[in-house]
């Protein structure tokens, strides 16, 4: 499993849940003649069942968790009475969940808690394993929901394939959870229908790469993906890779601003690049970014 490969542990839950779990995430479907009140409704999301697992583990002293589940959810097609199988739809989903500490204090490192950025890393690592990391775009706080305090979604052509974020404290209280939980839920059918294209072989480089870094102060509303796309669109063909290596707000950054730092990787398969041509492209990008986003270069 791709989720196991990125360090997550699998959990398995019953799709039948109590009403208090089912109603958190949607209009639940009641089961006729349930065996018990704890199995009276079909779940509308994998989130409540996963949070119940988290709660049980925390009560037993296991507070640092990285989990996933693949399972079915059930949602009404029309908000009416269920008279036949045509009145609701069954979907296969996968949920990725993290909570607690990511790393613990050692002589060579500090403790590090899971946060929203760690969740983004887990989601992107999962997508990389299934060859979709470069196919989807991010949207922030665009999905209306009752679960997340703030959220982000993975989309393709305006279709939401999955979304997640930091679970609201009001939801966590229903499960007696007093620590932050971050999770992301994908629609597996939508993921499986995406064309991944053909993988290609890249010839090993014979000539050295040239790396350049810059950091800008942006308005906090400017998304990373928009800046990255702008850089790739306006750079010369010598620029082969753009990556964000630092992002922070507050500190010495003024209110409603944030700092984003990028690493740019230049190379050519046929020759060694000169400092002049790399610097020319690099300086041009600095000017374009400053003008486009009204951003200021850090360190100036």
GUPAFI-359025 format. One record per residue: x, y, z of N, C-alpha, C in turn. Coordinates in steps of 0.02 Angstrom, whole numbers, plus 50000, padded with zeros to 5 digits. Example, Ala and Ser with C-alpha at 12.3 -4.5 7.8 and 13.67 -1.06 7.14 Angstrom:
# residues 2
506604971650390506154977550390506604983550390
506424988850354506844994750357506455000250394
//
This chain:
# residues 300
500414994050000500005000050000500435006250000
500225011249963500595017649960500585021150027
500045020450065500005023550131500485020350180
500555013750177501045010250220501755012450203
501875013450139502545015350115502775022150142
502305026450160502495033050187502455033150264
502395027250294502445026750367501795026850406
501225025950372500585025950407500375018750425
500015018150480499775011650503499025010950487
498835005050462498145004150440497675002750499
497085005650496496555004050543495945001550504
495514997750537494914995050505494324996550551
493784999150522493195000850561492564997850529
492054997150569491404995050546491055000950512
490765000050453490415005650421489765007550457
489545003350503488955004950543489165008550607
488875014350619489075018550674488465021250712
488565023850773488005026950808487815033650776
487215035950791486965042050760487415048050775
487685048550836488085054350855488715054850813
488965049250785489535049450740489325051150669
488785048050646488575048850577488345055950562
488015059250609487735065850596488265071350595
488875069950617489415074950617489575077150547
489565072450500489815073950433489295073750377
488665073050394488175073050340487495070650363
487055069650316486385067250330486405059650332
486405056650392486525049450397485935045150373
486105039050355485605034250331485475029150387
484865028750410484685024250465484585017150439
484845012350476484785005350458484135002550487
483784998650448483174995350472483364989550517
483064989250576483194983850624483944982950640
484264988150666484984987550683485094982750742
485684979750745485844975250800485894978950866
486134985250863486184989350923486184996650903
486125001050952486135008250938486815010550913
487335006750930488015008450907488125006650834
487665002950804487715001150733487065002750696
486785008550711486125010250685486145014350622
486735017050603486775021450545487385019650502
487315020950436487875020250390488295026650392
488935025950396489365031850402489385035850337
489425042350343489455046850285490155049350271
490625047550314491335049450307491745044550348
492395044050332492845039850372493095043450434
492985050050438493265054050492493025051950561
492375051550575492155049850643492425043150668
492415038050625492675031450645493415031850662
493785035650621494505036450634494625040150699
494225045350713494295049050775494135044650836
493675040050828493515035450883494115030950898
494465028750845495085024850854495615029050890
495685035250869496165039750902496005040550976
495375041650991495155042451061495325036351103
495185030451076495325024251113496075023351125
496475025151075497205024551082497475029451134
497225035651132497455040651180497295038551252
496705035651262496515033351329496975027751354
497295024351308497765018951326498495021251324
498595027751318499265030451321499625031151255
499295029351200499595030051133499355036551102
499755041851110499535048451088499835050751022
500345047350998500695049350937500535044350882
500115046350835499825041650787499875044350716
499995039750670499985041150598499605035350566
498995036550545498535031150526498225032250458
497955026850430497545027350370497015021850371
496475023150336495955018050327495675018550257
495545012850227495185012350164494515009150179
493975012550162493325009850177492775013350138
492175010750146491595013350109491205018350152
490935023450118490475028150150489825028250110
489305030950141488645030850110488315037650118
488065040350063487745046950065487095046850026
486605050450052485965051050017486045055049953
485705052949900485715056749838485235062649843
484655061449870484175066749887484015066249961
483945071849993483815071850065483105069650081
482965063550065482295060850078482335053950107
481785050450107481755043650134482085038750086
482445033950114482765028750074482265023250060
482075022649996481595017549976481915012049935
482485013649905482845008649865483585010349863
483985005949833484705007149827484865013149783
484375015249744484475021049700484455027649738
484245027449802484165033549840484805035649877
485325031449875485955033349906486535030549865
487125033249876487715030949840488245028549889
488595023349868489145020549908489805022149874
490275024749912490925026849885491495023949926
492035022349892492645020049927493105026049938
493295027150000493725032650018494355030250054
494845034650059495425033350101495535039550144
495675038550208495825044050253496545043350278
496895048950281497575049350308497525053650371
497795051350427497715054950491498355055050530
498505060850560499095061550603498895065550665
499215063850722499095067550784499675066250832
499785071050876500315070250926500985072750901
501515069150920502195071250903502465067250844
502785070950799503105067850741503795065150758
504165069050798504835066950821504905068450895
505355064950928505465065650999506155068351013
506245071351072506875074651088507445069651093
507955070951056508575067151058509155072051068
509745069351077510325073851086510465077851023
510225075150966510365078450902509745081950872
509175081750906508575084850877508075086750932
507605091050914507085093250959506435089450944
505965089950992505315087050979504945091250926
504535087950888504155091350835503455088550832
502965092950841502265090850838502015090550766
501535086150754501185086250690500785092750685
500775095650624500385101650612500095101350541
499785106750520499465106850454499975105950398
500595108350409501105107550358501345100250354
501355096950411501515089750410500985085850373
500345087850382499805084550345499895085550270
500055091550249500175092850178500735088450152
501255087550193501815083250173501595076050165
501185073650211500925066750208500495065850145
500055070650132499615070250073500035070250009
500525074750005500935075149944501365068849936
501605066049991501995059849987501565054049962
500945053849985500475048649962500345049449887
500225055549865500095056749794500715055249752
501305056449780501915054949743501975047349732
501765043449781501805036249776501345033549721
500805037149707500345034849655500405039249592
500975042749587501145046649527500645052249511
500385055449563499915060949551500135067449584
500745067749609500965073649646501005079949603
501105079149538501155084949494500515086349455
499985082549469499375083049429498845087449461
498865088249526498325091549562498525098349589
498025102549599498145109249627497815109649696
498055114449737497795115449804497305121249805
496765120449843496315125949860496285126349936
496245132449962496255133350034495595136350059
495295132850109494675135050142494115136350092
494095132550038493575133249987492995128249996
493115122950035492615117650042492215118950106
491565119950098491135120950156491045114250192
491165114050257491115107850294491015109350368
490845104150405490725104850477491275101650519
491815099450487492335095650522492955099750538
493175103750489493835106750494493825114150512
494285115950556494375122950575494635126950516
495115124250480495325126750416495535120850374
495485121550308495575115650267495925117350201
496145112150168496385112850099496135106850059
496065107849994495805102649950496285101349894
496265095249868496635093349808496135092849751
496275096549697495785097049643496105095749575
495685093649528495875092849459495305095549416
495465100649376494955103749333494325105749373
494435108849430493905111449474493505105949508
493705099649500493375094149535493765092549598
493435092649655493765091149719493845083649727
494465081249732494615074149739494675072149812
494805077049855494875075649926495005082149963
494845082150027495005088150067495105086050140
495425090550177495555089050247495865095150281
496095094150342496395099650378496425098250452
496395103550492496405102950565495685102150590
495565096750626494895095250650494685100250704
494075102650699493815107550747493825104850818
493955109150866493945107050936493245104650957
492725107650929492045105650946491905098450925
492215096250870492155089250847492565084750892
493175086750908493625082650950493325081451019
492965086451045492655085751112492145080051114
491825078751057491335073351055491665066551065
492325066251054492705060051061493185060251121
493115065451163493555066351221494295066651201
494425070051145495115070951121495335078051138
495895078751174496125085351194496785087251162
496935084351104497535086251066497345087250993
497765090850957497615092450887497635086150844
497155085750798497115080250750497055083150680
497435080250633497425082550564497275076650519
496805077350474496655071850429496435074250360
496475069750313496315071250243495975065150213
495415066250178495015060750150494965061550074
495155056150039495125055949966494555051449942
494265053249885493805048849849494225044349804
494265037949820494705033349784494495032449711
493845032549697493625031649628493865037449585
493815043549611494055049349573494805048949561
495185046749612495905046049603496075040849551
495715035149552495865029749505495695031449433
495245036349424495045038249356495505043249323
495995045749360496455050749332496995047249290
497095049749230497615046949187498295049249213
498745044549224499405046149250499935047149197
499765045449135500245046349081500795041149084
501245041449037501795036649033502405039249070
502735034749108503345036649142503925036649092
504365041349099504925041949053505585041149091
506085038949054506755038149083507165044449069
507485047049121507905053049114508635050949115
508995053349065509715051849061510075055349119
510535051849153510905055049208511295061149183
511315066349224511655072549205512405071549200
512695074549148513425074549140513725081249161
513285086249170513525092949186513215095249252
513555099649288513325101549355512695105849355
512305105049408511725109349419511945115749453
511545121049445511665127349480511045129049520
511135130149585510565131749629510585138949652
510005142049654509925148849679509325148949727
509365152849780508815153649828508605160949831
507965162049839507735168749858507115168149902
506995173449942506415173649987506075180449980
505415180349978505025186449970504505187050026
504325193250041503755194650085503145195850041
502635191550049502015192050010501435193850056
500895196150026500265196450063500075189350083
499785188550142499635181850167499135178150124
498765181750082498255178550039498545175449976
499185176749961499495174249900499665166849908
499385162349867499525155149875500195153249845
500505148249875501155145749852501115143249780
500585139549763500535136649696500535142049641
500215147649656500185153049607500875156049594
501265156849647501945159449639502385154449602
502335148149620502735142949587502575142649512
501935142749495501735142549425501995148649387
501975154449419502215160549388502965160149374
503345157449422504065156749413504215152149354
503885146349351504025141549298503825144249230
503285148149228503045150949165503515156249137
503825160149181504215165949160504965164749160
505195158949182505905157549181506125154949113
506765154749102507035151849040507005144249044
507115140848988507105133448989507655130449033
508125134449055508665131949098508415130149167
507855133249189507585131749255507195125249251
507425120349289507115113649287506695112049348
506815115449404506455113749465506365119849510
505765120249540505615125549589505315122149651
505585123649709505315120749770505315125749827
504795125349868504725129649927505095126249985
505575129750015505945126650071505845130250137
505485135850137505355139350200504725143650193
504305143250244503685147150245503525148950317
503455155350332503255157150400502915163950401
502515164750453502175171050467502345173250538
502155179150556502275181950623503025183050632
503275182450694503985183950706504125191150687
504615192050643504785198850621504405200850558
503905196850539503485198250481502875202250503
502725207650467502155211750486501495208050476
500975210650507500315207350505500055206950434
499705201350419499415200050353499945199050299
500545197350320501095195850273501385188950289
501735186050241502085179850254502715179550211
503195175550233503815174650197503815167850164
503985167650099504075161350064504755161350031
505135156050043505805155450014505815149549965
506115150749907506125145849853506835143849834
506905137649816507535135249786507415134149711
507855136949670507815136149597508405131949574
508265127149532508785122749507508845123449431
509445125449409509575126549337510065121249312
509945118749252510455114649220510275113649146
510765111149110510685109549039511005102749027
510665098648988510925091848975511535091848930
511655097248893512165097048841512805101048858
512785105048912513365109248926513365111748998
513925114749017513975117949083513715125149078
513285126949124513005133749124513515138849150
513465144949126513885150349151513525154049206
513895157149251513605160949305513185166849278
513425169749224513075175649196512375173949172
512295168349136511635166749109511145164649164
511405161249216510975159549272510765165749311
511255170149324511105176349361510615180849322
510675180849257510225184949216509505182549224
509415176049220508745173149229508495174249300
508935173349348508765174049419508545181149435
508925186049412508765193049425508115195149390
508005192449331507385193849295506775191349334
506835185449363506295182649402506155186849465
506675189349496506595193649555506175199849537
506345202849480505975208849458505245207249442
505135201749406504465199849386504025198149447
504305194349494503925192449554503745198549596
504235203049603504125209149642503555213249613
503535213849547503015217749514502335214349513
502345207849498501725204049492501345203649559
501705202149613501385200849677501475206549728
501765212049705501915217549751502305214849811
502795210649797503185207249848503865210649857
504135210049916504805212949929505305207349943
505885207949912506415203049919506715203549988
506755198050024507065198150090507825198650084
508125202150132508845202950132509085209150097
508615212650064508795218950030508815224750081
//
